[in-house]
Amino acid sequence: MGSIENLVTQIQGLSGSVDDIAHLHNILKIADESLHAEPSALSSVLDQVDPAKHSLGYLYFLEAFTFGPVSKEQALTLIPILARFINCCDAQQIRFAPDKFVSVCKRFKDHVLLIESPLRGVSPMRAAVRKLQTTSEHLTTLHPDFLLLCILSKSYNIGLSVLEDDIFDVDQPRDLFLYCYYGGMICIGQKRFRKALELLHNVVTAPMNTINAIAVEAYKKYILVSLIHYGQFSTSLPKYASSAAQRNLKNFCQPYIELATTYSSGKIAEFKVYVDTNREKFDNDKNLGLVKQVVSSMYKHNIQRLTQTYLTLSLQDIANTVQLGSPKEAEMHVLQMIQDGEIFATINQKDGMVRFLEDPEQYKTCQMIERIDSSIQRIMTLSRKLNAMDELMSYDPLYLSKVLFPQVGRERQRFDFDDFDTVPQKFPI
């Protein structure tokens, strides 16, 4: 216990300047093994160290104190302690030991899941992500854990707050796969299908030497969201997708490929039969909710196709053509689509006629100009970033050895299916 008290004194005296903290870090690394040898003695010591002023020392104590499995009762006690530290710790100090901080945050996530209260973890984990990030372009290993908690607690709006960042710096490939997969699920939950497709597309086309489970699950949702948003799906992946994805993804997702093929016929009755026949498969994948949205979207896209052929059409004709039960049902679909901005039309209530109109957007309002300017600025920033990365890569010894001496490239690190395990959890949307 005497050595721990001495360590507390050093923590209190060496938590000021950057040089002092760097010296303290060396001391803590030496003491780390002894801290893990007597974790029970650290309970009273935590009260002697300020988590805000002495963040690095507190982090070492907390990591050792919380090491190992816990019961629900212990988790209930630890969660407030962990949350308080994550919220008030000094970002500059904890970045001296990022692995320790990540371990503590992941335990915090595990604890809130153990007590089945994911909402309690959302705010602290968002704080943890921001403190671990060196810039907003940095994807940390905590991003997926934060998004997972947002999904489980249905805090989709909070999850969107990190999905707006452009990511260029990634710690581990698995982090990127899970970040995009979970991010896609959050966007689906908010019905932001275009953004969801962008994120799921990133998973499906990311570099991989062998297929991993996350990419398979992302591809299934990518097919369904494509049908919902665009009313069609192309089985051809872009040329920049990995050869592993090109060769194998379809084999793992055959029921979804067949679903897209049946959808393309435009015959709702046949499509519903296929869905009912394969309901158990979709339900086991936790995608049945999305499949039901695909069924609803079929009516919508069939109505949209009518606008390309007719200027006016009766609600009865729409119901017959789209295979709806009644003119009233057709009216409800048309009204919803008008409200969502998916078609432009007016309904004459007297004679039940629908008049289809042109898009009224003239692209000259101040709001539209601001949106266009914002997009241009973002594209210019991305272009500068890509040019800088291209220049940096052209001087990279590993890249040059791969290009000039291909045989050297065979020794590079490989990631296989087992590196990604399985998708940690699947959730119905």
Secondary structure in CASP SS format (residue, H / E / C, confidence):
PFRMAT SS
TARGET T0000
AUTHOR 0000-0000-0000
METHOD secondary structure of the structure
MODEL  1
M C 1.00
G H 1.00
S H 1.00
I H 1.00
E H 1.00
N H 1.00
L H 1.00
V H 1.00
T H 1.00
Q H 1.00
I H 1.00
Q H 1.00
G H 1.00
L C 1.00
S C 1.00
G C 1.00
S C 1.00
V H 1.00
D H 1.00
D H 1.00
I H 1.00
A H 1.00
H H 1.00
L H 1.00
H H 1.00
N H 1.00
I H 1.00
L H 1.00
K H 1.00
I H 1.00
A H 1.00
D H 1.00
E H 1.00
S H 1.00
L H 1.00
H H 1.00
A H 1.00
E C 1.00
P H 1.00
S H 1.00
A H 1.00
L H 1.00
S H 1.00
S H 1.00
V H 1.00
L H 1.00
D H 1.00
Q H 1.00
V C 1.00
D C 1.00
P C 1.00
A C 1.00
K C 1.00
H C 1.00
S H 1.00
L H 1.00
G H 1.00
Y H 1.00
L H 1.00
Y H 1.00
F H 1.00
L H 1.00
E H 1.00
A H 1.00
F H 1.00
T C 1.00
F C 1.00
G C 1.00
P C 1.00
V C 1.00
S C 1.00
K H 1.00
E H 1.00
Q H 1.00
A H 1.00
L H 1.00
T H 1.00
L H 1.00
I H 1.00
P H 1.00
I H 1.00
L H 1.00
A H 1.00
R H 1.00
F H 1.00
I H 1.00
N H 1.00
C H 1.00
C C 1.00
D C 1.00
A H 1.00
Q H 1.00
Q H 1.00
I H 1.00
R C 1.00
F C 1.00
A C 1.00
P H 1.00
D H 1.00
K H 1.00
F H 1.00
V H 1.00
S H 1.00
V H 1.00
C H 1.00
K H 1.00
R H 1.00
F H 1.00
K H 1.00
D H 1.00
H H 1.00
V H 1.00
L H 1.00
L H 1.00
I C 1.00
E C 1.00
S C 1.00
P C 1.00
L H 1.00
R H 1.00
G H 1.00
V H 1.00
S H 1.00
P H 1.00
M H 1.00
R H 1.00
A H 1.00
A H 1.00
V H 1.00
R H 1.00
K H 1.00
L H 1.00
Q C 1.00
T C 1.00
T C 1.00
S C 1.00
E C 1.00
H E 1.00
L E 1.00
T C 1.00
T C 1.00
L C 1.00
H H 1.00
P H 1.00
D H 1.00
F H 1.00
L H 1.00
L H 1.00
L H 1.00
C H 1.00
I H 1.00
L H 1.00
S C 1.00
K C 1.00
S C 1.00
Y H 1.00
N H 1.00
I H 1.00
G H 1.00
L H 1.00
S H 1.00
V H 1.00
L H 1.00
E C 1.00
D C 1.00
D C 1.00
I C 1.00
F C 1.00
D E 1.00
V E 1.00
D C 1.00
Q C 1.00
P H 1.00
R H 1.00
D H 1.00
L H 1.00
F H 1.00
L H 1.00
Y H 1.00
C H 1.00
Y H 1.00
Y H 1.00
G H 1.00
G H 1.00
M H 1.00
I H 1.00
C H 1.00
I H 1.00
G H 1.00
Q C 1.00
K C 1.00
R C 1.00
F H 1.00
R H 1.00
K H 1.00
A H 1.00
L H 1.00
E H 1.00
L H 1.00
L H 1.00
H H 1.00
N H 1.00
V H 1.00
V H 1.00
T H 1.00
A C 1.00
P C 1.00
M C 1.00
N C 1.00
T C 1.00
I C 1.00
N C 1.00
A H 1.00
I H 1.00
A H 1.00
V H 1.00
E H 1.00
A H 1.00
Y H 1.00
K H 1.00
K H 1.00
Y H 1.00
I H 1.00
L H 1.00
V H 1.00
S H 1.00
L H 1.00
I H 1.00
H H 1.00
Y H 1.00
G C 1.00
Q C 1.00
F C 1.00
S C 1.00
T C 1.00
S C 1.00
L C 1.00
P C 1.00
K C 1.00
Y C 1.00
A C 1.00
S C 1.00
S H 1.00
A H 1.00
A H 1.00
Q H 1.00
R H 1.00
N H 1.00
L H 1.00
K H 1.00
N H 1.00
F H 1.00
C C 1.00
Q H 1.00
P H 1.00
Y H 1.00
I H 1.00
E H 1.00
L H 1.00
A H 1.00
T H 1.00
T H 1.00
Y H 1.00
S H 1.00
S C 1.00
G C 1.00
K C 1.00
I H 1.00
A H 1.00
E H 1.00
F H 1.00
K H 1.00
V H 1.00
Y H 1.00
V H 1.00
D H 1.00
T H 1.00
N C 1.00
R H 1.00
E H 1.00
K H 1.00
F H 1.00
D H 1.00
N H 1.00
D C 1.00
K C 1.00
N C 1.00
L H 1.00
G H 1.00
L H 1.00
V H 1.00
K H 1.00
Q H 1.00
V H 1.00
V H 1.00
S H 1.00
S H 1.00
M H 1.00
Y H 1.00
K H 1.00
H H 1.00
N H 1.00
I H 1.00
Q H 1.00
R H 1.00
L H 1.00
T H 1.00
Q C 1.00
T C 1.00
Y C 1.00
L C 1.00
T E 1.00
L E 1.00
S E 1.00
L H 1.00
Q H 1.00
D H 1.00
I H 1.00
A H 1.00
N H 1.00
T H 1.00
V H 1.00
Q C 1.00
L C 1.00
G C 1.00
S C 1.00
P H 1.00
K H 1.00
E H 1.00
A H 1.00
E H 1.00
M H 1.00
H H 1.00
V H 1.00
L H 1.00
Q H 1.00
M H 1.00
I H 1.00
Q H 1.00
D C 1.00
G C 1.00
E C 1.00
I C 1.00
F C 1.00
A E 1.00
T E 1.00
I E 1.00
N E 1.00
Q C 1.00
K C 1.00
D C 1.00
G C 1.00
M E 1.00
V E 1.00
R E 1.00
F E 1.00
L C 1.00
E C 1.00
D C 1.00
P C 1.00
E C 1.00
Q C 1.00
Y C 1.00
K C 1.00
T C 1.00
C H 1.00
Q H 1.00
M H 1.00
I H 1.00
E H 1.00
R H 1.00
I H 1.00
D H 1.00
S H 1.00
S H 1.00
I H 1.00
Q H 1.00
R H 1.00
I H 1.00
M H 1.00
T H 1.00
L H 1.00
S H 1.00
R H 1.00
K H 1.00
L H 1.00
N H 1.00
A H 1.00
M H 1.00
D H 1.00
E H 1.00
L H 1.00
M H 1.00
S H 1.00
Y C 1.00
D C 1.00
P H 1.00
L H 1.00
Y H 1.00
L H 1.00
S H 1.00
K H 1.00
V H 1.00
L H 1.00
F C 1.00
P H 1.00
Q H 1.00
V H 1.00
G H 1.00
R C 1.00
E C 1.00
R C 1.00
Q C 1.00
R C 1.00
F C 1.00
D C 1.00
F H 1.00
D H 1.00
D H 1.00
F H 1.00
D C 1.00
T C 1.00
V C 1.00
P C 1.00
Q C 1.00
K C 1.00
F C 1.00
P C 1.00
I C 1.00
END
